[in-house]
Amino acid sequence: MLEVVHPERRNILQQLQKRTLKNFMDILILSELRKAPMSGYDVITSIFDKFNYLPSSGSVYSLLYALEREDLVKGGWNGRKRIYSITSRGIEIVETTQAMYPNIEGIVKCIFNNVFSFS
């Protein structure tokens, strides 16, 4: 049976999802590039398709340039498109983050447990 979600509650969940996606955007981009090289537009489209969230092109391209400066991605021109691919350092970051998933989940639980503790 489907639960009817109150509109205000749905809005709060959407806001939390948006904040989480923004905070983990670098990991999302690296994860997408691990699957295949992509243009910035392809990254934006992929995130929208998966999460129904449309990040601004400015934030995505700015982050791609920052990731390139940190040697986590490599950009190259293919005609008029700049295509990004993940580097070995970028793969290492994704794998480390993936291995730390239980710790990240624990941090989030700890935050919410402390926020909502009624002592």
TIZA-518627 format. One record per residue: chain; x, y, z of N, C-alpha, C, O in turn; residue in one letter; residue number from 1. Coordinates in Angstrom, 3 decimals, always signed. Atoms other than C-alpha are relative to their C-alpha. Layout:
+--------+----------+----------+----------+----------+----------+----------+----------+----------+----------+----------+----------+----------+---------+-----+
! cadena !      n.x !      n.y !      n.z !     ca.x !     ca.y !     ca.z !      c.x !      c.y !      c.z !      o.x !      o.y !      o.z ! residuo ! num !
+--------+----------+----------+----------+----------+----------+----------+----------+----------+----------+----------+----------+----------+---------+-----+
!      A !        X !        Y !        Z !        X !        Y !        Z !        X !        Y !        Z !        X !        Y !        Z !       A ! NUM !
...
+--------+----------+----------+----------+----------+----------+----------+----------+----------+----------+----------+----------+----------+---------+-----+
This chain:
+--------+----------+----------+----------+----------+----------+----------+----------+----------+----------+----------+----------+----------+---------+-----+
! cadena !      n.x !      n.y !      n.z !     ca.x !     ca.y !     ca.z !      c.x !      c.y !      c.z !      o.x !      o.y !      o.z ! residuo ! num !
+--------+----------+----------+----------+----------+----------+----------+----------+----------+----------+----------+----------+----------+---------+-----+
!      A !   +0.829 !   -1.171 !   +0.000 !   +0.000 !   +0.000 !   +0.000 !   +0.883 !   +1.247 !   +0.000 !   +1.849 !   +1.318 !   +0.759 !       M !   1 !
!      A !   -0.783 !   -1.220 !   +0.100 !   +1.348 !   +3.435 !   -0.931 !   -0.381 !   +0.968 !   +1.107 !   -1.554 !   +1.143 !   +1.437 !       L !   2 !
!      A !   +0.226 !   -1.001 !   -1.038 !   +1.758 !   +6.019 !   +1.771 !   -0.166 !   +1.357 !   -0.668 !   +0.605 !   +1.728 !   -1.553 !       E !   3 !
!      A !   +0.212 !   -1.353 !   +0.517 !   +0.379 !   +9.448 !   +1.014 !   +0.926 !   +0.925 !   +0.784 !   +0.859 !   +0.987 !   +2.012 !       V !   4 !
!      A !   -0.945 !   -0.904 !   -0.641 !   +3.118 !  +11.998 !   +1.722 !   -0.576 !   +1.404 !   -0.020 !   -0.949 !   +1.931 !   -1.067 !       V !   5 !
!      A !   +0.500 !   -1.364 !   -0.142 !   +1.981 !  +15.345 !   +3.008 !   +0.882 !   +0.928 !   -0.837 !   +2.103 !   +0.772 !   -0.846 !       H !   6 !
!      A !   -0.788 !   -0.900 !   +0.863 !   +3.041 !  +18.149 !   +0.595 !   +1.157 !   +0.696 !   +0.716 !   +2.237 !   +0.846 !   +0.145 !       P !   7 !
!      A !   -1.072 !   -0.675 !   -0.743 !   +5.053 !  +19.941 !   +3.286 !   +1.145 !   -0.971 !   +0.285 !   +2.317 !   -0.605 !   +0.188 !       E !   8 !
!      A !   -1.009 !   +1.020 !   -0.272 !   +6.862 !  +16.719 !   +4.193 !   +0.779 !   -0.323 !   -1.279 !   +1.997 !   -0.499 !   -1.244 !       R !   9 !
!      A !   -0.648 !   +0.271 !   +1.285 !   +7.581 !  +16.048 !   +0.513 !   +0.996 !   +1.102 !   -0.326 !   +2.098 !   +0.829 !   -0.803 !       R !  10 !
!      A !   -0.865 !   -1.144 !   +0.254 !   +9.053 !  +19.543 !   +0.193 !   +1.276 !   -0.076 !   +0.851 !   +2.370 !   +0.208 !   +0.363 !       N !  11 !
!      A !   -1.155 !   +0.130 !   -0.890 !  +11.336 !  +18.958 !   +3.187 !   +0.930 !   -1.098 !   -0.513 !   +2.149 !   -0.928 !   -0.528 !       I !  12 !
!      A !   -0.822 !   +1.089 !   +0.539 !  +12.513 !  +15.651 !   +1.716 !   +0.728 !   +0.439 !   -1.272 !   +1.894 !   +0.095 !   -1.465 !       L !  13 !
!      A !   -0.632 !   -0.495 !   +1.228 !  +13.208 !  +17.327 !   -1.636 !   +1.143 !   +0.954 !   +0.333 !   +2.193 !   +0.913 !   -0.307 !       Q !  14 !
!      A !   -1.049 !   -0.930 !   -0.407 !  +15.204 !  +20.057 !   +0.088 !   +1.210 !   -0.750 !   +0.566 !   +2.357 !   -0.408 !   +0.275 !       Q !  15 !
!      A !   -1.103 !   +0.793 !   -0.552 !  +17.245 !  +17.496 !   +2.013 !   +0.752 !   -0.745 !   -1.101 !   +1.979 !   -0.835 !   -1.074 !       L !  16 !
!      A !   -0.649 !   +0.690 !   +1.115 !  +17.903 !  +15.530 !   -1.168 !   +0.869 !   +0.974 !   -0.793 !   +1.997 !   +0.645 !   -1.159 !       Q !  17 !
!      A !   -0.744 !   -1.017 !   +0.749 !  +19.002 !  +18.702 !   -2.971 !   +1.276 !   +0.387 !   +0.745 !   +2.340 !   +0.491 !   +0.134 !       K !  18 !
!      A !   -1.177 !   -0.351 !   -0.804 !  +21.361 !  +19.652 !   -0.123 !   +1.025 !   -1.124 !   -0.012 !   +2.225 !   -0.873 !   -0.121 !       R !  19 !
!      A !   -0.904 !   +1.146 !   +0.004 !  +22.821 !  +16.150 !   -0.027 !   +0.694 !   -0.142 !   -1.347 !   +1.900 !   -0.379 !   -1.411 !       T !  20 !
!      A !   -0.590 !   +0.088 !   +1.338 !  +23.337 !  +16.065 !   -3.789 !   +1.046 !   +1.089 !   -0.211 !   +2.111 !   +0.825 !   -0.770 !       L !  21 !
!      A !   -0.964 !   -1.092 !   +0.143 !  +25.054 !  +19.462 !   -3.701 !   +1.282 !   -0.303 !   +0.775 !   +2.385 !   -0.056 !   +0.288 !       K !  22 !
!      A !   -1.168 !   +0.286 !   -0.831 !  +27.348 !  +18.336 !   -0.885 !   +0.856 !   -1.142 !   -0.537 !   +2.065 !   -1.179 !   -0.304 !       N !  23 !
!      A !   -0.737 !   +1.144 !   +0.534 !  +28.322 !  +15.127 !   -2.668 !   +0.164 !   +0.083 !   -1.520 !   +0.434 !   -0.926 !   -2.171 !       F !  24 !
!      A !   -0.058 !   -0.161 !   +1.450 !  +28.383 !  +16.559 !   -6.196 !   +1.330 !   -0.471 !   -0.581 !   +1.350 !   -1.073 !   -1.655 !       M !  25 !
!      A !   -1.297 !   +0.435 !   +0.515 !  +32.116 !  +15.915 !   -6.607 !   +0.064 !   -1.522 !   -0.104 !   +0.568 !   -2.059 !   -1.091 !       D !  26 !
!      A !   +0.008 !   +1.472 !   +0.023 !  +31.665 !  +12.233 !   -5.728 !   -0.953 !   -0.496 !   -1.079 !   -0.649 !   -1.466 !   -1.774 !       I !  27 !
!      A !   +0.939 !   +0.379 !   +1.066 !  +28.627 !  +12.010 !   -8.021 !   +0.640 !   +0.119 !   -1.371 !   +0.522 !   -0.783 !   -2.200 !       L !  28 !
!      A !   -0.649 !   -0.212 !   +1.292 !  +30.595 !  +13.456 !  -10.921 !   +1.080 !   -1.046 !   -0.240 !   +1.154 !   -1.635 !   -1.318 !       I !  29 !
!      A !   -1.058 !   +1.009 !   +0.156 !  +33.564 !  +11.174 !  -10.316 !   -0.591 !   -1.381 !   -0.257 !   -0.065 !   -2.140 !   -1.071 !       L !  30 !
!      A !   +0.652 !   +1.299 !   +0.192 !  +31.240 !   +8.168 !  -10.082 !   -0.548 !   -0.139 !   -1.414 !   -0.438 !   -1.204 !   -2.022 !       S !  31 !
!      A !   +0.526 !   +0.032 !   +1.365 !  +29.579 !   +9.064 !  -13.383 !   +1.141 !   -0.150 !   -1.013 !   +1.028 !   -0.903 !   -1.979 !       E !  32 !
!      A !   -1.126 !   +0.069 !   +0.923 !  +32.935 !   +9.566 !  -15.087 !   +0.725 !   -1.341 !   +0.081 !   +1.419 !   -1.742 !   -0.854 !       L !  33 !
!      A !   -0.605 !   +1.338 !   -0.127 !  +34.097 !   +6.212 !  -13.770 !   -0.656 !   -0.974 !   -0.977 !   -0.016 !   -1.914 !   -1.448 !       R !  34 !
!      A !   +0.729 !   +0.864 !   +0.935 !  +31.440 !   +4.603 !  -15.984 !   +0.412 !   +0.265 !   -1.440 !   +0.566 !   -0.663 !   -2.235 !       K !  35 !
!      A !   -0.369 !   -0.369 !   +1.375 !  +32.401 !   +6.529 !  -19.130 !   +0.371 !   +1.477 !   -0.034 !   -0.153 !   +2.261 !   +0.757 !       A !  36 !
!      A !   -0.293 !   -1.425 !   +0.177 !  +33.960 !   +9.820 !  -20.243 !   -1.267 !   +0.744 !   -0.420 !   -2.110 !   +0.198 !   -1.132 !       P !  37 !
!      A !   +1.204 !   -0.787 !   +0.269 !  +31.363 !  +12.597 !  -20.487 !   +0.336 !   +1.470 !   -0.141 !   +1.364 !   +1.942 !   +0.344 !       M !  38 !
!      A !   -0.056 !   -1.467 !   +0.027 !  +30.876 !  +16.242 !  -21.323 !   -0.713 !   +0.508 !   +1.253 !   -1.400 !   -0.252 !   +1.935 !       S !  39 !
!      A !   +0.710 !   -0.595 !   -1.132 !  +29.620 !  +18.620 !  -18.644 !   -1.501 !   -0.117 !   -0.164 !   -2.221 !   -0.390 !   +0.796 !       G !  40 !
!      A !   +1.433 !   +0.126 !   +0.277 !  +26.216 !  +18.585 !  -20.310 !   -0.489 !   -1.415 !   +0.292 !   -1.568 !   -1.598 !   +0.855 !       Y !  41 !
!      A !   +0.368 !   +1.399 !   -0.266 !  +26.154 !  +14.772 !  -20.135 !   -0.058 !   -0.282 !   +1.499 !   -0.919 !   -1.033 !   +1.959 !       D !  42 !
!      A !   -0.003 !   +0.167 !   -1.458 !  +27.007 !  +14.919 !  -16.421 !   -1.290 !   +0.567 !   +0.582 !   -1.948 !   -0.080 !   +1.396 !       V !  43 !
!      A !   +1.222 !   -0.641 !   -0.487 !  +24.137 !  +17.342 !  -15.775 !   -1.218 !   -0.853 !   -0.336 !   -2.082 !   -1.065 !   +0.515 !       I !  44 !
!      A !   +1.127 !   +0.825 !   +0.442 !  +21.721 !  +15.181 !  -17.777 !   -0.085 !   -1.297 !   +0.805 !   -1.172 !   -1.721 !   +1.200 !       T !  45 !
!      A !   -0.032 !   +1.256 !   -0.756 !  +22.807 !  +12.011 !  -15.981 !   -0.500 !   +0.200 !   +1.433 !   -1.275 !   -0.608 !   +1.944 !       S !  46 !
!      A !   +0.455 !   -0.289 !   -1.371 !  +22.299 !  +13.575 !  -12.537 !   -1.501 !   +0.271 !   +0.016 !   -2.212 !   -0.195 !   +0.906 !       I !  47 !
!      A !   +1.434 !   -0.274 !   +0.070 !  +18.889 !  +14.870 !  -13.572 !   -0.787 !   -1.296 !   -0.203 !   -1.808 !   -1.509 !   +0.451 !       F !  48 !
!      A !   +0.701 !   +1.262 !   +0.274 !  +17.868 !  +11.452 !  -14.944 !   -0.059 !   -0.899 !   +1.235 !   -1.068 !   -1.564 !   +1.471 !       D !  49 !
!      A !   -0.048 !   +0.886 !   -1.169 !  +18.925 !   +9.646 !  -11.761 !   -0.710 !   +0.551 !   +1.217 !   -1.328 !   -0.201 !   +1.971 !       K !  50 !
!      A !   +0.475 !   -0.581 !   -1.262 !  +17.823 !  +12.093 !   -9.082 !   -1.105 !   +1.035 !   -0.165 !   -1.576 !   +1.598 !   +0.824 !       F !  51 !
!      A !   +1.016 !   -1.011 !   +0.266 !  +15.286 !  +14.396 !  -10.744 !   +0.399 !   +1.350 !   +0.603 !   -0.440 !   +2.099 !   +1.103 !       N !  52 !
!      A !   -0.558 !   -1.261 !   -0.491 !  +17.518 !  +17.290 !   -9.709 !   +0.882 !   +0.567 !   -1.104 !   +1.753 !   -0.130 !   -1.625 !       Y !  53 !
!      A !   -0.750 !   -0.639 !   +1.070 !  +18.929 !  +19.750 !  -12.239 !   +1.021 !   +0.963 !   +0.604 !   +0.680 !   +2.087 !   +0.971 !       L !  54 !
!      A !   -1.021 !   -0.913 !   -0.529 !  +22.236 !  +21.176 !  -11.003 !   +0.285 !   +1.101 !   -1.016 !   +0.123 !   +0.898 !   -2.219 !       P !  55 !
!      A !   -0.305 !   -1.097 !   +0.928 !  +23.242 !  +24.518 !  -12.470 !   +1.248 !   -0.343 !   -0.800 !   +2.171 !   -0.984 !   -0.297 !       S !  56 !
!      A !   -1.163 !   +0.268 !   +0.846 !  +25.664 !  +24.340 !  -15.354 !   +1.238 !   +0.672 !   +0.591 !   +2.337 !   +0.123 !   +0.516 !       S !  57 !
!      A !   -1.129 !   -0.699 !   -0.608 !  +27.859 !  +26.890 !  -13.572 !   +0.644 !   -0.788 !   +1.117 !   +1.870 !   -0.847 !   +1.212 !       G !  58 !
!      A !   -0.574 !   +0.772 !   -1.112 !  +28.257 !  +24.719 !  -10.489 !   +0.681 !   -1.273 !   -0.501 !   +1.727 !   -1.661 !   +0.019 !       S !  59 !
!      A !   -0.592 !   +1.235 !   +0.522 !  +28.947 !  +21.563 !  -12.516 !   +1.319 !   +0.286 !   -0.724 !   +2.317 !   -0.395 !   -0.488 !       V !  60 !
!      A !   -1.230 !   -0.313 !   +0.732 !  +31.501 !  +23.166 !  -14.851 !   +1.087 !   +0.521 !   +0.930 !   +2.262 !   +0.199 !   +0.756 !       Y !  61 !
!      A !   -0.963 !   -0.487 !   -0.979 !  +33.166 !  +24.974 !  -11.961 !   +0.631 !   -1.161 !   +0.763 !   +1.839 !   -1.176 !   +1.004 !       S !  62 !
!      A !   -0.491 !   +1.170 !   -0.715 !  +33.469 !  +21.687 !  -10.110 !   +0.875 !   -0.873 !   -0.899 !   +1.891 !   -1.404 !   -0.450 !       L !  63 !
!      A !   -0.832 !   +0.765 !   +0.939 !  +34.785 !  +19.899 !  -13.212 !   +1.382 !   +0.632 !   -0.138 !   +2.385 !   -0.081 !   -0.160 !       L !  64 !
!      A !   -1.297 !   -0.682 !   +0.103 !  +37.529 !  +22.534 !  -13.545 !   +0.818 !   -0.211 !   +1.270 !   +2.026 !   -0.438 !   +1.205 !       Y !  65 !
!      A !   -0.700 !   +0.222 !   -1.269 !  +38.381 !  +22.179 !   -9.841 !   +0.523 !   -1.435 !   +0.082 !   +1.651 !   -1.662 !   +0.520 !       A !  66 !
!      A !   -0.431 !   +1.400 !   -0.008 !  +38.519 !  +18.380 !  -10.169 !   +1.177 !   -0.209 !   -0.957 !   +2.065 !   -1.022 !   -0.697 !       L !  67 !
!      A !   -1.106 !   +0.090 !   +0.960 !  +40.795 !  +18.817 !  -13.183 !   +1.280 !   +0.572 !   +0.611 !   +2.356 !   -0.003 !   +0.444 !       E !  68 !
!      A !   -1.172 !   -0.596 !   -0.662 !  +43.139 !  +21.102 !  -11.212 !   +0.576 !   -0.933 !   +1.062 !   +1.783 !   -0.943 !   +1.304 !       R !  69 !
!      A !   -0.438 !   +0.935 !   -1.039 !  +43.274 !  +18.449 !   -8.479 !   +0.456 !   -1.337 !   -0.591 !   +0.774 !   -2.266 !   +0.151 !       E !  70 !
!      A !   -0.416 !   +1.199 !   +0.721 !  +44.179 !  +15.816 !  -11.112 !   -0.910 !   -1.203 !   +0.299 !   -0.449 !   -2.344 !   +0.336 !       D !  71 !
!      A !   +0.969 !   +1.071 !   -0.210 !  +41.018 !  +13.810 !  -10.395 !   -0.738 !   -0.325 !   -1.288 !   -1.246 !   -1.433 !   -1.459 !       L !  72 !
!      A !   +0.551 !   +0.218 !   +1.341 !  +39.672 !  +14.235 !  -13.925 !   +0.938 !   +0.642 !   -1.008 !   +1.747 !   +1.510 !   -0.678 !       V !  73 !
!      A !   -0.797 !   -0.564 !   +1.092 !  +41.272 !  +14.987 !  -17.256 !   -0.972 !   +0.419 !   -1.094 !   -1.840 !   -0.354 !   -1.501 !       K !  74 !
!      A !   +0.871 !   -0.505 !   +1.048 !  +39.585 !  +17.137 !  -19.865 !   +0.730 !   +0.088 !   -1.323 !   +1.921 !   +0.395 !   -1.376 !       G !  75 !
!      A !   -0.560 !   -0.119 !   +1.340 !  +40.149 !  +17.072 !  -23.585 !   -1.097 !   +0.385 !   -0.975 !   -2.276 !   +0.120 !   -0.740 !       G !  76 !
!      A !   +0.981 !   -0.468 !   +0.970 !  +38.473 !  +18.555 !  -26.629 !   -0.314 !   -1.072 !   -1.023 !   +0.574 !   -1.754 !   -1.533 !       W !  77 !
!      A !   +0.487 !   +0.882 !   +1.053 !  +36.376 !  +16.469 !  -28.993 !   -0.912 !   +0.868 !   -0.866 !   -2.119 !   +0.953 !   -0.639 !       N !  78 !
!      A !   +0.761 !   -0.974 !   +0.783 !  +35.305 !  +18.944 !  -31.628 !   -0.263 !   +1.213 !   +0.860 !   +0.667 !   +1.828 !   +1.383 !       G !  79 !
!      A !   +0.371 !   -1.161 !   -0.814 !  +33.408 !  +21.663 !  -29.805 !   -0.306 !   -0.371 !   +1.444 !   -0.553 !   +0.507 !   +2.270 !       R !  80 !
!      A !   +0.315 !   +0.461 !   -1.356 !  +32.800 !  +19.535 !  -26.693 !   +1.273 !   -0.296 !   +0.780 !   +2.244 !   -0.829 !   +0.244 !       K !  81 !
!      A !   -1.081 !   +0.393 !   -0.908 !  +35.124 !  +19.202 !  -23.741 !   -0.470 !   -1.262 !   +0.698 !   -1.499 !   -1.265 !   +1.374 !       R !  82 !
!      A !   +0.346 !   +1.304 !   -0.579 !  +35.059 !  +15.579 !  -22.630 !   +0.923 !   -0.260 !   +1.189 !   +2.138 !   -0.084 !   +1.103 !       I !  83 !
!      A !   -0.751 !   +0.272 !   -1.226 !  +36.135 !  +14.631 !  -19.122 !   +0.053 !   -1.501 !   +0.255 !   -0.922 !   -2.222 !   +0.040 !       Y !  84 !
!      A !   -0.148 !   +1.398 !   -0.407 !  +37.488 !  +11.286 !  -17.999 !   +0.661 !   -0.013 !   +1.375 !   +1.380 !   +0.917 !   +1.742 !       S !  85 !
!      A !   -0.533 !   +0.109 !   -1.356 !  +38.433 !  +10.118 !  -14.531 !   +1.453 !   -0.473 !   -0.063 !   +1.813 !   -1.285 !   -0.915 !       I !  86 !
!      A !   -1.400 !   +0.422 !   -0.092 !  +42.104 !   +9.733 !  -13.606 !   +0.127 !   -1.100 !   +1.049 !   -0.839 !   -1.426 !   +1.738 !       T !  87 !
!      A !   -0.209 !   +1.041 !   -1.020 !  +43.621 !   +7.033 !  -11.424 !   -0.192 !   +0.571 !   +1.407 !   -0.691 !   -0.121 !   +2.293 !       S !  88 !
!      A !   +0.252 !   -0.648 !   -1.308 !  +43.567 !   +9.503 !   -8.504 !   -1.488 !   +0.137 !   +0.260 !   -1.942 !   -0.051 !   +1.389 !       R !  89 !
!      A !   +1.451 !   -0.123 !   -0.140 !  +39.865 !  +10.088 !   -9.141 !   -0.638 !   -1.334 !   +0.347 !   -1.532 !   -1.408 !   +1.190 !       G !  90 !
!      A !   +0.511 !   +1.347 !   -0.293 !  +39.186 !   +6.353 !   -9.159 !   +0.296 !   -0.367 !   +1.452 !   -0.537 !   -0.962 !   +2.136 !       I !  91 !
!      A !   -0.380 !   +0.280 !   -1.393 !  +41.041 !   +6.063 !   -5.862 !   -0.938 !   +0.705 !   +0.980 !   -1.320 !   +0.130 !   +1.999 !       E !  92 !
!      A !   +0.929 !   -0.760 !   -0.860 !  +38.805 !   +8.765 !   -4.327 !   -1.366 !   -0.682 !   +0.038 !   -1.963 !   -0.818 !   +1.105 !       I !  93 !
!      A !   +1.308 !   +0.671 !   +0.065 !  +35.636 !   +6.984 !   -5.516 !   +0.046 !   -1.300 !   +0.797 !   -0.868 !   -1.585 !   +1.570 !       V !  94 !
!      A !   -0.101 !   +1.281 !   -0.707 !  +36.827 !   +3.622 !   -4.193 !   +0.123 !   +0.197 !   +1.505 !   -0.466 !   -0.554 !   +2.282 !       E !  95 !
!      A !   -0.141 !   -0.292 !   -1.434 !  +37.848 !   +5.111 !   -0.844 !   -1.337 !   +0.438 !   +0.585 !   -1.722 !   -0.009 !   +1.665 !       T !  96 !
!      A !   +1.311 !   -0.466 !   -0.463 !  +34.496 !   +6.887 !   -0.505 !   -0.983 !   -1.153 !   +0.072 !   -1.768 !   -1.257 !   +1.015 !       T !  97 !
!      A !   +0.888 !   +1.161 !   +0.022 !  +32.674 !   +3.709 !   -1.459 !   +0.286 !   -0.915 !   +1.196 !   -0.642 !   -1.433 !   +1.817 !       Q !  98 !
!      A !   -0.363 !   +0.838 !   -1.141 !  +34.590 !   +1.760 !   +1.196 !   -0.407 !   +0.631 !   +1.326 !   -0.630 !   -0.070 !   +2.313 !       A !  99 !
!      A !   +0.356 !   -0.713 !   -1.227 !  +33.732 !   +4.436 !   +3.766 !   -1.502 !   +0.202 !   +0.151 !   -1.941 !   +0.875 !   +1.084 !       M ! 100 !
!      A !   +1.456 !   -0.190 !   -0.055 !  +29.984 !   +4.259 !   +3.074 !   -0.582 !   -0.273 !   +1.392 !   -1.368 !   +0.537 !   +1.881 !       Y ! 101 !
!      A !   +0.575 !   +0.229 !   -1.345 !  +29.184 !   +2.644 !   +6.463 !   +0.360 !   +1.120 !   +0.981 !   -0.453 !   +1.478 !   +1.833 !       P ! 102 !
!      A !   -0.399 !   -1.096 !   -0.879 !  +31.147 !   +5.412 !   +8.212 !   -0.809 !   +1.260 !   -0.293 !   -1.235 !   +1.958 !   +0.627 !       N ! 103 !
!      A !   +0.777 !   -1.180 !   +0.400 !  +29.355 !   +8.138 !   +6.246 !   -1.434 !   -0.134 !   +0.484 !   -2.018 !   +0.817 !   +1.002 !       I ! 104 !
!      A !   +1.355 !   +0.257 !   -0.479 !  +26.009 !   +6.561 !   +7.034 !   -0.071 !   +0.169 !   +1.518 !   -1.048 !   +0.705 !   +2.041 !       E ! 105 !
!      A !   -0.058 !   -0.140 !   -1.457 !  +27.018 !   +6.418 !  +10.704 !   +0.060 !   +1.454 !   +0.435 !   -0.554 !   +1.831 !   +1.433 !       G ! 106 !
!      A !   -0.094 !   -1.423 !   -0.311 !  +27.911 !  +10.119 !  +10.706 !   -1.369 !   +0.657 !   -0.131 !   -1.778 !   +1.431 !   +0.734 !       I ! 107 !
!      A !   +1.331 !   -0.578 !   +0.215 !  +24.510 !  +11.043 !   +9.278 !   -0.950 !   -0.442 !   +1.116 !   -1.701 !   +0.374 !   +1.649 !       V ! 108 !
!      A !   +0.859 !   +0.495 !   -1.088 !  +22.732 !   +8.827 !  +11.834 !   +0.332 !   +0.697 !   +1.310 !   -0.565 !   +1.068 !   +2.068 !       K ! 109 !
!      A !   -0.429 !   -0.666 !   -1.238 !  +24.776 !  +10.367 !  +14.645 !   -0.509 !   +1.437 !   +0.038 !   -0.996 !   +1.901 !   +1.069 !       C ! 110 !
!      A !   +0.493 !   -1.381 !   +0.071 !  +23.886 !  +13.883 !  +13.495 !   -1.487 !   +0.043 !   +0.331 !   -1.917 !   +0.832 !   +1.173 !       I ! 111 !
!      A !   +1.443 !   -0.025 !   -0.221 !  +20.171 !  +13.101 !  +13.382 !   -0.364 !   -0.507 !   +1.397 !   -1.325 !   -0.016 !   +1.989 !       F ! 112 !
!      A !   +0.260 !   +0.447 !   -1.366 !  +20.275 !  +11.195 !  +16.676 !   +0.230 !   +1.130 !   +1.001 !   -0.531 !   +1.288 !   +1.956 !       N ! 113 !
!      A !   -0.281 !   -1.123 !   -0.904 !  +21.840 !  +14.232 !  +18.355 !   -0.989 !   +1.140 !   -0.192 !   -1.388 !   +1.790 !   +0.774 !       N ! 114 !
!      A !   +0.958 !   -1.075 !   +0.278 !  +19.502 !  +16.686 !  +16.657 !   -1.356 !   -0.304 !   +0.610 !   -2.020 !   +0.581 !   +1.150 !       V ! 115 !
!      A !   +1.355 !   +0.362 !   -0.410 !  +16.389 !  +14.766 !  +17.587 !   -0.057 !   -0.725 !   +1.346 !   -1.080 !   -1.323 !   +1.680 !       F ! 116 !
!      A !   +0.061 !   +0.623 !   -1.320 !  +17.348 !  +13.464 !  +21.020 !   -0.763 !   +0.931 !   +0.935 !   -0.572 !   +2.148 !   +0.931 !       S ! 117 !
!      A !   +0.870 !   -0.766 !   -0.888 !  +14.866 !  +14.565 !  +23.624 !   +0.417 !   -0.225 !   +1.449 !   -0.312 !   -0.834 !   +2.232 !       F ! 118 !
!      A !   -0.461 !   +0.192 !   -1.369 !  +16.921 !  +14.647 !  +26.782 !   -0.148 !   +1.241 !   +0.828 !   +0.198 !   +1.240 !   +2.009 !       S ! 119 !
+--------+----------+----------+----------+----------+----------+----------+----------+----------+----------+----------+----------+----------+---------+-----+
